[in-house]
Amino acid sequence: MNTNVLQELSILSLFDQSSFQEGLKVHEHGATEENVAAAKRLFEKGLVTQADGGYLTTLGKDAVEQLQDLLLILK
């Protein structure tokens, strides 16, 4: 697994699974270059609604649910 995928997973893990009504903004001024790039890739893959984060799409919600399940298994 490459570092880009790990960074994207890290961004996805920041979303609150209990309330998908909350979005996430990855600001260029406060975030690392890697986080900004990861958010843009997630947007390009159709997982979030904006290039700087926004809200999860339906596909993004599915991905976050699966990620949270995986994190629970690994603990």
Buried (B, 14 or more C-beta within 10 A) or exposed (E): EEEEEEBBBEBBEEBEEEEBEEBBEBEEEEBEEBBBBBBBBBBEEEBBBBBBBBBBBEEBBEBBEEBBEEEEEEE
